[in-house]
């Protein structure tokens, strides 16, 4: 397992990390899986044996059940793993039981600590943007949590480019603890993060945690053109993420993916994960699974190194078009582009 530095922090995390949205199986999250305590213990042991040192969860996953299961599964071995969790979404019926207010964030962190059975959260992430709470208030609350010893590092998730840069700017201006990472949706099927979020990552020296790297299972190899979605999958259960805007493009990607996988004698999932592991800016790819067999297969991706030709084929079939102002920059500013700019624009210059 490769270990990569998380942004400008001194923390090193495994290139693959364990996602736990399947833990608990309550409410709408039952569509993703229903891993119980014993299953969680097995999967955590599998992950540790493979070299994973980071487990990612969120308070909203099965309304706290995922965190509770992790806490029970890690009894006696908490120090063996880093724990990342998130807060923002509604966790109760009261009007202030959601958002990024100081009131909610501090209560949410304390509730997560209790469910996890630990004295600290290694990476505490803002799960989604809150356009109503002043960022000064949110960042001051995170600063308080870090300085109190309840949180070690902070990050954001699902922010737009301007949300991210406004957050970084206010943190710097007010001398608050700076985010070290962002958790983003990114896959061969969904490369929108390359417009703003990956360039910002490179420019600001942030870490990137990738969620849903297999596009909700669409890139697992189970989905093929003109065939119904397999039973027991998220798409069959109408999970709804990610939205597929161009079905032809999706199946074009899958055909190239499956072709490379069959030629190598590995799964399509391993190829899709390996592609992400080699993308600029990516620190760790979060893998979760409904079954132990799926997890075992995903973990093998850490050993897959794509050839330049394989990577070029995947890049070409999944390439995002240059939207404005990027097509204009490609035409008129290519003589003065930074590494961050080129992460998006360079493939189009030739």
C-alpha positions as CSV (number, residue, x, y, z in Angstrom):
1,X,0.0,0.0,0.0
2,X,1.2,3.5,-0.9
3,X,0.9,6.3,1.7
4,X,0.4,9.8,0.6
5,X,0.7,13.1,2.5
6,X,-2.7,14.7,3.1
7,X,-2.4,18.1,1.6
8,X,-0.1,20.5,3.4
9,X,-0.5,18.6,6.7
10,X,2.1,16.2,8.1
11,X,-0.4,13.4,8.1
12,X,0.1,10.4,5.8
13,X,-2.9,8.3,4.6
14,X,-3.2,5.1,2.6
15,X,-3.9,5.5,-1.1
16,X,-7.1,3.5,-0.6
17,X,-9.3,4.1,2.5
18,X,-12.3,2.3,3.8
19,X,-15.8,3.8,3.3
20,X,-18.5,2.8,5.7
21,X,-21.8,4.1,4.2
22,X,-22.9,0.5,4.1
23,X,-22.5,0.1,7.8
24,X,-25.9,0.0,9.6
25,X,-28.4,-0.3,6.8
26,X,-30.9,2.1,8.2
27,X,-33.4,4.2,6.3
28,X,-32.5,5.3,2.8
29,X,-28.9,4.1,3.4
30,X,-30.2,0.5,3.3
31,X,-30.0,0.9,-0.5
32,X,-26.2,1.0,-0.2
33,X,-25.9,-2.1,2.1
34,X,-26.6,-3.3,5.6
35,X,-23.3,-4.4,7.1
36,X,-23.7,-5.3,10.7
37,X,-21.1,-5.3,13.5
38,X,-19.6,-8.6,12.7
39,X,-19.4,-7.8,9.0
40,X,-17.8,-4.4,9.9
41,X,-15.2,-6.1,12.0
42,X,-14.3,-8.4,9.1
43,X,-14.1,-5.6,6.6
44,X,-12.0,-3.4,8.9
45,X,-9.6,-6.3,9.5
46,X,-9.4,-6.9,5.7
47,X,-8.7,-3.2,5.2
48,X,-6.0,-3.1,7.9
49,X,-4.4,-6.2,6.5
50,X,-4.2,-4.6,3.1
51,X,-2.5,-1.6,4.6
52,X,-5.4,0.9,4.9
53,X,-5.0,3.3,7.8
54,X,-8.1,5.6,7.3
55,X,-11.8,4.9,7.8
56,X,-14.3,7.4,6.5
57,X,-17.8,7.8,7.8
58,X,-20.4,10.5,8.5
59,X,-22.9,11.2,11.3
60,X,-25.8,11.0,8.7
61,X,-24.9,7.4,7.6
62,X,-27.8,5.3,8.9
63,X,-28.5,8.2,11.3
64,X,-25.4,7.5,13.4
65,X,-25.4,3.7,13.2
66,X,-22.3,3.7,11.0
67,X,-20.3,5.6,13.6
68,X,-21.7,3.4,16.4
69,X,-20.6,0.2,14.6
70,X,-17.2,1.7,13.9
71,X,-16.8,2.6,17.6
72,X,-17.7,-1.0,18.7
73,X,-15.5,-2.6,16.0
74,X,-12.5,-0.6,17.0
75,X,-12.6,-1.2,20.7
76,X,-9.1,-2.0,21.8
77,X,-7.5,-1.0,18.5
78,X,-8.6,2.6,18.0
79,X,-5.0,3.8,17.6
80,X,-4.5,1.5,14.6
81,X,-6.6,3.6,12.4
82,X,-7.4,7.2,11.5
83,X,-11.1,8.1,11.7
84,X,-12.6,10.7,9.4
85,X,-16.2,11.8,9.8
86,X,-18.5,14.5,8.6
87,X,-21.3,16.8,9.7
88,X,-23.9,19.2,8.2
89,X,-27.0,17.2,7.5
90,X,-30.1,17.0,9.7
91,X,-29.7,14.7,12.7
92,X,-32.8,15.6,14.7
93,X,-36.2,17.2,14.6
94,X,-35.3,20.6,16.1
95,X,-34.8,23.6,13.8
96,X,-31.1,23.9,14.6
97,X,-30.3,20.2,14.2
98,X,-28.7,20.8,10.8
99,X,-26.3,23.2,9.0
100,X,-22.9,24.6,9.8
101,X,-23.7,26.9,12.7
102,X,-21.4,26.9,15.8
103,X,-24.4,25.4,17.7
104,X,-24.9,22.4,15.4
105,X,-21.2,21.7,14.5
106,X,-20.0,21.5,18.1
107,X,-23.0,19.4,19.2
108,X,-22.5,17.2,16.1
109,X,-18.8,16.7,16.9
110,X,-19.5,15.8,20.5
111,X,-22.3,13.4,19.4
112,X,-19.9,11.7,16.9
113,X,-17.2,11.3,19.5
114,X,-19.7,9.6,21.8
115,X,-20.9,7.2,19.1
116,X,-17.4,6.5,17.9
117,X,-16.3,5.8,21.5
118,X,-13.2,7.9,21.1
119,X,-11.6,11.1,22.4
120,X,-10.7,12.6,19.1
121,X,-11.7,12.8,15.4
122,X,-8.7,12.7,13.2
123,X,-10.3,14.4,10.2
124,X,-13.5,16.4,10.7
125,X,-15.2,17.4,7.4
126,X,-18.0,19.8,6.5
127,X,-20.2,17.4,4.6
128,X,-21.9,20.0,2.4
129,X,-22.1,23.8,1.9
130,X,-24.4,25.9,4.1
131,X,-25.2,29.2,2.4
132,X,-27.0,30.7,5.4
133,X,-24.4,30.4,8.1
134,X,-21.5,33.0,7.9
135,X,-18.3,31.2,7.2
136,X,-16.6,33.1,10.0
137,X,-18.9,31.3,12.5
138,X,-18.3,27.9,10.9
139,X,-14.6,28.2,10.8
140,X,-14.4,29.6,14.4
141,X,-16.3,26.5,15.5
142,X,-13.8,24.2,13.7
143,X,-11.0,26.2,15.2
144,X,-12.5,25.7,18.7
145,X,-12.8,22.0,18.2
146,X,-9.2,21.6,17.0
147,X,-7.8,23.8,19.9
148,X,-9.9,21.8,22.4
149,X,-8.2,18.6,21.2
150,X,-11.5,17.0,20.0
151,X,-10.4,17.3,16.3
152,X,-7.0,16.9,14.8
153,X,-7.5,18.1,11.2
154,X,-10.4,19.7,9.3
155,X,-11.6,19.4,5.7
156,X,-14.6,20.2,3.5
157,X,-16.7,18.0,1.1
158,X,-19.0,18.7,-1.8
159,X,-18.1,22.4,-2.0
160,X,-17.9,24.3,-5.3
161,X,-14.7,26.0,-6.4
162,X,-15.7,29.4,-5.0
163,X,-17.0,27.9,-1.8
164,X,-13.7,26.2,-1.3
165,X,-11.6,29.3,-2.0
166,X,-13.8,31.6,0.1
167,X,-13.3,29.1,3.0
168,X,-9.6,29.1,2.5
169,X,-9.4,32.9,2.3
170,X,-11.4,33.6,5.4
171,X,-9.5,30.9,7.4
172,X,-6.2,32.7,6.4
173,X,-7.6,36.1,7.1
174,X,-8.9,35.3,10.5
175,X,-6.0,33.0,11.4
176,X,-8.3,30.0,11.9
177,X,-7.2,26.4,11.4
178,X,-7.1,25.8,7.7
179,X,-8.8,22.9,5.9
180,X,-6.2,20.4,4.7
181,X,-8.5,18.4,2.4
182,X,-11.6,18.2,0.4
183,X,-13.7,15.1,-0.2
184,X,-15.2,15.0,-3.7
185,X,-17.2,13.0,-6.2
186,X,-14.8,11.9,-8.9
187,X,-14.7,8.9,-11.3
188,X,-14.3,8.0,-14.9
189,X,-18.0,8.6,-15.4
190,X,-18.0,11.9,-13.5
191,X,-15.0,14.2,-14.1
192,X,-16.6,17.5,-13.4
193,X,-14.2,18.0,-10.4
194,X,-11.5,18.7,-13.0
195,X,-13.0,22.1,-13.9
196,X,-12.4,23.7,-10.5
197,X,-11.8,21.4,-7.6
198,X,-8.7,19.5,-8.8
199,X,-7.0,22.7,-10.0
200,X,-7.7,24.3,-6.7
201,X,-6.3,21.3,-4.9
202,X,-3.1,21.5,-6.8
203,X,-2.8,25.3,-6.4
204,X,-3.6,25.3,-2.6
205,X,-1.8,22.0,-1.8
206,X,-4.9,20.3,-0.5
207,X,-5.5,16.6,-0.1
208,X,-8.3,14.9,-2.0
209,X,-10.5,12.1,-0.7
210,X,-12.6,10.6,-3.5
211,X,-16.1,9.3,-2.8
212,X,-18.1,7.0,-5.1
213,X,-15.1,6.1,-7.3
214,X,-17.1,3.4,-9.1
215,X,-20.0,5.8,-9.8
216,X,-22.4,4.0,-7.4
217,X,-21.4,0.6,-9.0
218,X,-21.9,1.7,-12.6
219,X,-18.2,1.1,-13.3
220,X,-18.0,-2.3,-11.6
221,X,-18.5,-4.2,-14.9
222,X,-22.0,-5.4,-13.9
223,X,-23.7,-2.8,-16.1
224,X,-23.7,-3.3,-19.8
225,X,-25.3,-1.6,-22.7
226,X,-28.9,-2.6,-23.4
227,X,-29.1,-4.7,-20.2
228,X,-31.3,-4.1,-17.1
229,X,-29.6,-3.0,-13.9
230,X,-28.6,-6.1,-11.8
231,X,-30.8,-6.8,-8.8
232,X,-29.4,-5.9,-5.4
233,X,-27.5,-2.9,-6.7
234,X,-27.8,0.8,-5.8
235,X,-29.0,1.6,-9.3
236,X,-31.6,-1.1,-9.2
237,X,-32.8,0.4,-5.9
238,X,-33.0,3.9,-7.5
239,X,-30.2,5.3,-5.3
240,X,-30.0,8.3,-7.7
241,X,-26.2,9.0,-7.5
242,X,-24.5,9.8,-9.7
243,X,-27.0,11.3,-12.2
244,X,-26.3,9.8,-15.7
245,X,-26.7,12.6,-18.2
246,X,-25.2,10.8,-21.2
247,X,-26.0,7.1,-21.2
248,X,-24.2,6.5,-24.5
249,X,-21.0,8.0,-23.1
250,X,-21.3,5.9,-19.9
251,X,-21.5,2.7,-21.9
252,X,-18.7,3.8,-24.2
253,X,-16.5,4.2,-21.0
254,X,-17.6,0.8,-19.6
255,X,-16.7,-0.9,-22.9
256,X,-13.2,0.5,-22.8
257,X,-12.9,-0.3,-19.1
258,X,-14.1,-3.9,-19.5
259,X,-11.8,-4.4,-22.5
260,X,-8.7,-3.4,-20.5
261,X,-9.9,-5.5,-17.5
262,X,-10.4,-8.6,-19.5
263,X,-7.1,-8.3,-21.2
264,X,-5.4,-8.1,-17.9
265,X,-7.5,-10.8,-16.2
266,X,-8.7,-8.4,-13.4
267,X,-12.1,-6.8,-12.6
268,X,-13.3,-3.6,-14.2
269,X,-13.6,-2.1,-10.7
270,X,-9.9,-2.5,-10.2
271,X,-9.1,-0.7,-13.4
272,X,-11.5,2.2,-12.6
273,X,-9.9,2.6,-9.2
274,X,-6.3,2.3,-10.6
275,X,-7.2,5.1,-13.0
276,X,-8.2,7.4,-10.1
277,X,-5.1,6.5,-8.1
278,X,-3.0,7.9,-10.9
279,X,-4.9,11.1,-11.4
280,X,-3.3,14.4,-10.4
281,X,-4.3,15.7,-7.0
282,X,-5.8,12.5,-5.7
283,X,-4.6,11.5,-2.2
284,X,-6.9,8.6,-1.3
285,X,-9.8,6.8,-3.0
286,X,-12.5,5.6,-0.6
287,X,-13.7,2.1,-1.3
288,X,-16.7,0.5,0.4
289,X,-18.6,-2.6,-0.4
290,X,-21.8,-4.5,0.2
291,X,-19.9,-7.8,0.6
292,X,-16.5,-9.0,1.7
293,X,-15.9,-10.3,-1.8
294,X,-16.4,-6.9,-3.3
295,X,-14.1,-5.3,-0.8
296,X,-11.4,-7.9,-1.4
297,X,-11.6,-7.2,-5.1
298,X,-11.4,-3.5,-4.6
299,X,-8.4,-3.7,-2.3
300,X,-6.4,-5.4,-5.1
301,X,-6.6,-2.1,-7.1
302,X,-3.7,-0.8,-5.0
303,X,-1.4,-3.2,-6.9
304,X,-2.6,-2.3,-10.4
305,X,-0.5,0.1,-12.4
306,X,-2.0,1.1,-15.8
307,X,0.2,1.4,-18.8
308,X,0.4,4.8,-20.6
309,X,-1.7,3.3,-23.5
310,X,-4.4,2.0,-21.1
311,X,-4.6,5.3,-19.3
312,X,-4.7,7.3,-22.6
313,X,-7.7,5.1,-23.8
314,X,-9.6,5.7,-20.6
315,X,-8.7,9.4,-20.6
316,X,-10.0,9.8,-24.2
317,X,-13.3,8.0,-23.8
318,X,-14.2,9.9,-20.6
319,X,-12.7,13.3,-21.4
320,X,-14.8,16.3,-20.3
321,X,-15.2,19.2,-22.8
322,X,-13.7,22.5,-22.1
323,X,-16.5,24.9,-21.0
324,X,-16.0,28.7,-20.8
325,X,-13.6,30.2,-19.7
326,X,-11.4,27.2,-20.2
327,X,-11.8,26.9,-24.0
328,X,-10.9,30.5,-24.3
329,X,-7.8,30.1,-22.1
330,X,-6.7,27.1,-24.1
331,X,-6.9,29.3,-27.3
332,X,-5.4,32.5,-25.9
333,X,-3.5,31.9,-22.7
334,X,-1.6,28.6,-23.2
335,X,1.7,30.5,-23.0
336,X,1.2,31.4,-19.3
337,X,-0.7,28.5,-17.6
338,X,0.2,27.1,-14.2
339,X,0.4,23.4,-13.3
340,X,-3.1,23.8,-11.8
341,X,-4.5,25.3,-15.0
342,X,-2.8,22.6,-17.1
343,X,-4.3,19.7,-15.0
344,X,-7.5,20.5,-17.0
345,X,-6.4,22.2,-20.1
346,X,-3.2,20.4,-21.2
347,X,-4.9,17.4,-22.8
348,X,-6.8,19.7,-25.1
349,X,-3.8,21.8,-26.3
350,X,-2.6,19.1,-28.7
